[in-house]
Amino acid sequence: MSTPSLEFENLTRRLLTTYFIYFVCGWGDGGYIFLSAFEKDFGLNYMTCSLLFTGSTVGSVVGTILLERIVNFLGQFYPSLDQYTYLPAVPFFDRLFVKNVSAVLPCAVGYSLAKARFSSLVLGCLLHPLFFIVMGTARNYAALLLAYAIAAFARSFWTGENFYVVSTPKKPLGVLLGCWCIGSFSAPLVCQTLIAEGIPWKHFYLGSLVISAIALSLTIFSFRPTRNEFLADRKAALNAKQITPNAHSPATDTMVQPSHEEKVRGFSTHRVDAQSPPNTLLLALSMPYQWAFSLFAFIYGGSETTFQGFIVTYLLTNRGSSPDTVGYVSSGFWGGMAVARILWGYYCTGLTFTQRKHIIHACTSVRVSFLMTILIWFVNSTIENALSSAVVGLMYGPIFPGTLGLCNDVLPRDVHLVSMAILTAVASVGSAVLPFVTGIISNKDGMRVFCYVTVSQTVAMFVLWLFFPSSTPARVSSPA
């Protein structure tokens, strides 16, 4: 089997599963339509509501910092064993699940990318339902903050799959992020229906446990390491350790030759580091382009969250919109973004670096966003406001996947996984800080400042993007 075929084994069902996982992420985001309900039930104001975004940031930052360490730990395995164990390569676990362990304990620990990917996705699938549970049983504001932090922490393990998706032949990153938007588009429609029927908002979160269970089942089915992946990882680990084949070992291609000292209970385990990357987090943070893209992602994340997080509150408080229909405006925003990201995913692979850069610049055009915001500001119509929101979402759609793609074109492959995690985390920080600032200003001057804030953030993105190169710069190289 060729290397490309092995690397992308079960590609179709793995991509479909990843799309559904991102749909679940977006589904959770769609609950922002309940901000006005949070204000009523827990006695919140604009500032304390915006602090919920800060909870997401804390979870995302912690997840990003721990991501590499946890993934590397989850990917450890004993290459001397003839089959995978899904638990990390820790002697305690193997003594529970491996018979006659004293005879098979290895002299080295290998790193399996397939096992790390599977284990981290399953971990995210086990953590994310806690978000729905805590939200569905919340009795105070602190529970809401905790829930948003848990959700962001769990998603940090899912967003690492960006690296897997962009490494596939078609690189459908735009489609992947579009599925997130489809989830965010669908959830407000369900939420609005619940509100119109007088059903408590907590039922939305408890009912969402169903899709979490589906996501976990699909992940186990699709990403469970195959026999071919195990043999490839095992061979690479043994080759890295330069371990000789054992002609007497049945059902295996290669076997470790442990010494007597290494067989005893207190053996010394050595890590096979040939496949394990260096500290890629520090490496990525040492690259100026990483910081430049991160700054742009910070502003974008804040602008997107400010718009979709406060548009419903703005229309309710300043425009007197009907609570039974205003949620459709939020769906319009996410619907436009979903369409744009899916189209971007299909067509961006045929575009050059320069073309993608200019398209993103056009999407940050001040004129379009300004015009749509003005229409929302002055036209008292739910239908028009939903259409204007959809156009804003259409313009915003390609920005984030395009930024990730251009960043990958510039930075070395070694840091792609952690670089995407950094950009996602920084965007999350922006989605907490800038809405929080908006909340503080709104407490003082009212929600009428919403339009001023969103326009100024769009202008900042437009100006900053002018300083990015229009042609592919020399790729940053990692140190030897």
C-alpha positions in Angstrom: 0.0 0.0 0.0 1.3 3.4 -0.9 2.0 6.0 1.6 -0.6 8.5 0.5 -3.3 5.8 0.5 -2.3 4.7 4.0 -2.2 8.2 5.3 -5.8 8.9 4.2 -7.3 5.5 4.9 -11.1 5.7 5.4 -10.9 9.3 4.3 -14.5 9.8 3.2 -16.1 8.7 6.4 -13.5 10.4 8.5 -14.1 13.7 6.7 -17.9 13.3 7.1 -17.4 12.6 10.8 -15.3 15.7 11.2 -17.9 17.7 9.4 -20.5 16.5 11.9 -18.2 17.3 14.9 -17.9 20.8 13.6 -21.7 20.9 13.2 -22.0 20.1 16.9 -19.6 23.0 17.7 -21.7 25.4 15.8 -24.9 24.0 17.3 -23.5 25.0 20.8 -22.7 28.4 19.5 -26.2 28.9 18.3 -27.4 29.1 21.9 -26.2 32.8 22.0 -29.8 33.6 21.0 -30.7 32.9 24.7 -28.6 35.8 26.0 -31.7 37.8 26.7 -33.1 34.8 28.6 -29.9 34.6 30.6 -30.3 38.3 31.5 -33.8 37.7 32.8 -33.3 34.5 34.7 -30.0 35.4 36.3 -30.3 39.1 36.6 -27.4 39.9 34.2 -26.5 43.1 32.4 -24.6 43.6 29.1 -21.2 43.4 30.8 -21.8 40.2 32.7 -23.4 38.6 29.6 -20.3 39.4 27.6 -18.2 37.7 30.3 -19.6 34.4 29.0 -17.3 34.9 26.0 -14.4 35.2 28.5 -15.2 31.8 29.9 -14.9 30.4 26.4 -11.5 32.1 26.1 -10.2 30.6 29.3 -11.1 27.1 28.2 -9.7 27.7 24.7 -6.4 29.1 25.9 -5.9 26.3 28.5 -6.7 23.7 25.9 -4.3 25.2 23.4 -1.5 25.2 26.0 -2.1 21.6 27.0 -3.0 20.3 23.5 0.4 19.3 22.4 1.4 17.6 25.7 -1.9 15.7 25.9 -1.9 14.6 22.3 1.7 13.4 22.6 0.8 11.5 25.7 -2.3 9.9 24.2 -0.3 8.8 21.1 2.2 6.8 23.0 2.2 3.0 22.4 4.4 0.0 22.9 5.8 -1.1 19.4 6.7 -4.5 20.8 3.0 -5.4 21.3 1.2 -7.0 18.4 -1.9 -4.9 18.7 -3.0 -1.4 19.8 -4.1 -0.7 23.3 -6.2 2.4 23.3 -4.9 3.6 26.7 -1.6 5.5 26.8 1.7 3.5 27.1 1.8 3.6 30.9 2.9 0.4 32.7 0.0 0.4 35.1 -2.6 0.2 32.4 -0.8 -2.5 30.5 -0.6 -4.7 33.6 -4.4 -4.5 33.7 -5.0 -5.4 30.1 -2.0 -7.4 28.8 -1.5 -11.0 30.0 2.0 -12.1 31.0 3.1 -8.5 30.9 6.6 -9.3 32.3 7.4 -11.2 29.1 6.3 -8.5 26.6 7.1 -5.2 28.3 9.0 -3.2 25.7 12.3 -1.4 25.9 10.9 1.7 24.1 7.7 3.8 23.7 6.7 4.8 20.2 4.4 7.6 19.0 1.4 6.9 16.8 -0.2 9.8 15.0 -3.3 7.6 14.3 -3.8 6.7 17.9 -3.2 10.3 19.1 -5.8 11.6 16.6 -8.3 9.0 17.7 -7.8 9.4 21.4 -7.9 13.2 21.3 -11.1 13.3 19.3 -12.8 10.8 21.7 -11.6 12.9 24.6 -13.3 15.9 23.0 -16.4 13.9 22.5 -16.5 12.9 26.1 -15.9 16.4 27.4 -18.2 18.4 25.2 -21.5 16.9 26.4 -20.6 18.3 29.9 -21.3 21.7 28.3 -24.8 20.7 27.5 -25.4 19.1 30.9 -24.1 22.1 32.9 -26.1 24.5 30.8 -29.2 22.4 31.0 -29.0 22.2 34.8 -27.6 25.6 35.5 -29.0 27.4 38.6 -26.6 30.4 38.7 -24.3 32.5 36.6 -21.2 30.7 37.7 -22.5 27.5 36.1 -22.9 29.3 32.8 -19.3 30.5 32.9 -18.1 27.0 33.7 -20.1 25.5 30.9 -18.6 27.8 28.3 -15.1 27.1 29.5 -15.7 23.4 29.3 -17.1 23.7 25.7 -14.0 25.7 24.5 -11.6 23.3 26.2 -13.2 20.3 24.6 -13.2 22.0 21.2 -9.5 22.6 21.4 -9.1 18.8 20.8 -11.5 18.9 17.8 -10.0 22.0 16.1 -6.6 20.2 15.9 -8.3 18.2 13.2 -7.9 21.2 11.0 -4.4 19.9 10.3 -5.7 16.6 9.2 -8.3 18.2 6.9 -5.9 20.6 5.2 -3.4 17.7 4.6 -6.0 15.8 2.6 -5.8 16.0 -1.2 -8.9 18.3 -1.6 -8.1 20.4 1.6 -11.8 21.1 2.3 -11.1 23.4 5.3 -13.8 25.9 4.1 -16.4 23.1 3.9 -15.4 22.0 7.4 -15.8 25.5 8.9 -19.0 25.8 6.8 -20.4 22.9 8.7 -19.7 24.8 12.0 -21.8 27.7 10.5 -24.6 25.3 9.5 -24.8 24.2 13.1 -24.9 27.8 14.2 -27.6 28.5 11.5 -29.8 25.5 12.6 -29.6 26.0 16.4 -31.3 29.5 16.4 -34.1 28.1 14.3 -34.7 25.5 16.9 -34.2 27.9 19.8 -36.6 30.4 18.3 -39.3 27.7 17.9 -38.8 26.7 21.6 -39.2 30.4 22.6 -42.3 30.8 20.6 -43.8 27.7 22.1 -42.9 28.8 25.6 -40.5 25.9 26.2 -37.7 26.6 28.8 -34.4 27.3 27.1 -32.7 24.6 29.3 -34.5 21.9 27.3 -32.5 22.9 24.2 -29.2 22.0 25.9 -30.4 18.8 27.4 -31.9 17.7 24.1 -28.6 18.4 22.5 -27.0 15.5 24.3 -28.4 13.3 21.5 -26.2 14.8 18.9 -23.2 14.5 21.3 -23.9 10.8 21.5 -24.0 10.6 17.7 -20.7 12.5 17.4 -19.0 10.1 19.8 -20.3 7.0 18.0 -19.2 8.3 14.6 -15.8 9.2 15.9 -15.2 5.7 17.3 -16.4 4.1 14.1 -14.5 6.3 11.7 -11.2 7.2 13.5 -10.4 4.0 15.2 -6.8 3.2 14.0 -6.7 0.5 11.4 -4.4 -2.5 11.3 -2.4 -0.9 8.5 -1.9 2.3 10.4 -0.8 0.3 13.4 1.8 -1.6 11.4 3.1 1.5 9.8 3.5 3.3 13.1 5.0 0.3 14.7 7.5 -0.2 11.9 8.5 3.5 12.0 9.0 3.3 15.8 11.1 0.2 15.6 13.1 1.5 12.8 13.8 4.7 14.7 15.1 2.6 17.6 17.0 0.4 15.2 15.5 -2.8 16.7 16.3 -6.0 14.8 13.5 -8.4 13.6 12.7 -11.5 15.5 12.3 -14.5 13.3 10.6 -16.5 16.0 7.7 -14.0 16.6 4.4 -15.2 15.1 1.9 -12.8 13.6 4.3 -9.9 13.8 6.7 -8.3 11.4 9.2 -7.1 13.9 9.8 -7.6 17.6 11.8 -5.9 20.3 14.6 -7.8 21.9 14.4 -6.7 25.5 17.3 -7.3 27.8 16.8 -9.0 31.2 17.0 -5.8 33.1 14.3 -4.3 30.9 12.0 -7.2 31.6 11.8 -6.7 35.3 9.1 -4.7 37.0 11.2 -1.6 37.5 12.4 -1.4 33.9 13.6 1.9 32.3 11.4 3.0 29.5 12.9 5.1 26.7 10.8 7.2 24.3 11.2 6.8 20.6 11.4 10.4 19.6 12.0 10.1 15.8 8.3 10.6 15.1 7.5 12.9 18.0 7.9 16.6 17.2 9.9 19.0 19.2 8.3 21.7 21.3 6.3 23.1 18.3 4.4 25.5 20.5 7.6 27.5 21.3 8.7 27.1 17.7 5.5 28.6 16.3 5.6 31.4 18.8 9.1 32.4 17.7 7.9 33.1 14.1 6.8 36.7 13.4 4.2 35.6 10.8 2.4 33.6 13.5 2.0 36.7 15.5 0.8 38.7 12.5 -1.9 36.2 11.6 -2.8 35.8 15.2 -3.5 39.6 15.6 -5.7 39.5 12.5 -7.5 36.4 13.9 -8.0 38.3 17.2 -9.8 41.1 15.6 -11.8 38.8 13.3 -12.9 36.6 16.2 -14.0 39.7 18.2 -15.9 41.2 15.3 -17.7 38.0 14.4 -18.8 37.3 18.0 -19.8 40.9 18.7 -22.1 40.9 15.7 -23.7 37.5 16.1 -23.8 37.7 19.9 -25.4 41.1 20.2 -27.5 41.5 17.1 -30.5 39.9 18.7 -30.2 42.0 21.9 -29.8 45.1 19.8 -32.9 44.5 17.8 -34.9 43.6 21.0 -33.8 46.6 23.0 -33.4 49.4 20.4 -35.7 48.3 17.7 -38.6 46.7 19.6 -38.4 43.5 17.5 -40.7 40.6 18.3 -39.1 38.0 20.5 -40.9 35.3 18.5 -39.1 36.2 15.2 -35.9 38.1 16.0 -33.9 34.9 16.3 -34.1 34.4 12.5 -31.8 37.4 12.1 -29.0 35.5 13.8 -29.8 32.5 11.6 -29.5 34.8 8.5 -25.9 35.7 9.6 -24.9 32.1 10.0 -26.6 31.0 6.9 -24.7 33.5 4.8 -21.4 32.5 6.5 -22.2 28.8 5.8 -22.7 29.4 2.1 -19.6 31.4 1.8 -17.4 28.9 3.6 -18.7 25.9 1.7 -18.1 27.7 -1.6 -14.6 28.7 -0.4 -13.9 25.1 0.4 -14.8 24.0 -3.1 -13.1 26.7 -5.1 -10.1 27.9 -3.1 -7.9 25.0 -4.0 -7.7 26.4 -7.6 -6.7 29.9 -6.4 -3.2 31.2 -6.0 -1.9 32.7 -2.9 -2.3 36.2 -4.3 -5.9 35.6 -5.4 -6.9 34.3 -2.0 -5.3 37.2 -0.3 -7.2 39.7 -2.4 -10.5 37.9 -2.0 -10.1 38.1 1.8 -9.3 41.8 1.5 -12.5 42.2 -0.5 -14.5 40.4 2.1 -13.3 42.9 4.7 -14.5 45.7 2.5 -15.7 48.6 4.6 -18.4 49.6 2.1 -20.3 46.3 2.2 -20.3 45.9 5.9 -21.0 49.5 6.5 -23.9 49.5 4.1 -25.4 46.4 5.7 -25.0 47.8 9.2 -26.6 51.0 8.2 -29.6 49.1 6.8 -29.9 47.1 10.0 -29.6 50.4 11.9 -32.4 52.3 10.1 -34.7 49.8 8.4 -37.3 48.4 10.9 -37.9 45.1 9.3 -37.1 41.6 10.5 -36.9 40.3 7.0 -34.5 43.0 5.8 -32.4 42.8 9.0 -32.1 39.0 8.4 -31.0 39.6 4.7 -28.5 42.2 5.8 -27.1 39.9 8.4 -26.8 37.2 5.8 -24.8 39.5 3.6 -22.5 40.3 6.5 -22.1 36.6 7.1 -21.4 36.0 3.4 -18.6 38.5 3.6 -17.2 37.1 6.8 -17.4 33.5 5.7 -14.1 33.1 3.8 -12.0 35.2 6.2 -11.1 32.7 8.8 -10.5 29.6 6.6 -8.6 31.8 4.2 -6.4 33.1 7.0 -5.7 29.5 8.2 -4.8 28.5 4.6 -2.5 31.4 4.0 -0.8 30.9 7.4 -0.1 27.2 6.4 1.4 28.4 3.1 3.9 30.6 5.0 4.8 28.5 8.1 6.6 25.1 8.0 4.7 21.8 8.2 6.2 21.1 11.6 4.1 23.7 13.3 0.8 23.5 11.3 -1.1 21.6 14.0 -0.1 23.9 16.9 -0.3 27.0 14.6 -4.0 26.3 13.8 -4.6 25.7 17.5 -3.0 29.1 18.3 -5.0 30.9 15.7 -8.2 29.3 17.0 -7.3 30.2 20.6 -6.4 33.8 19.7 -9.6 34.2 17.8 -11.4 32.9 20.9 -9.5 35.5 23.0 -10.7 38.2 20.6 -14.2 36.8 20.7 -14.1 37.4 24.5 -12.2 40.6 24.9 -13.9 42.7 22.2 -17.5 41.7 23.1 -16.6 42.3 26.7 -15.5 45.8 25.8 -18.7 46.2 23.9 -20.7 45.1 26.9 -18.9 47.7 29.1 -19.6 50.5 26.7 -23.2 49.3 26.3 -23.8 49.4 30.0 -22.9 53.1 29.9 -24.2 54.3 26.6 -26.8 51.7 25.7 -26.9 49.0 23.0 -27.0 51.8 20.3 -23.2 51.6 20.3 -23.5 48.2 18.6 -23.3 49.5 15.0 -20.4 51.8 15.8 -18.4 49.0 17.3 -19.0 46.5 14.4 -18.0 49.0 11.8 -14.8 50.0 13.6 -13.8 46.4 13.9 -14.3 45.8 10.2 -12.2 48.9 9.4 -9.4 47.6 11.6 -9.4 44.2 9.7 -9.4 46.0 6.4 -6.4 48.2 7.3 -4.4 45.4 8.9 -4.8 43.1 5.9 -3.1 45.7 3.7 0.2 44.9 5.4 0.1 41.2 4.5 2.2 40.1 1.5 0.4 39.6 -1.8 2.7 36.9 -3.0 4.0 33.8 -1.2 7.0 34.9 0.9 10.0 32.7 1.6 8.6 29.8 3.8 9.8 30.1 7.4 12.1 27.2 8.1 12.2 25.3 11.4 15.6 25.0 13.1 17.5 21.8 12.6 
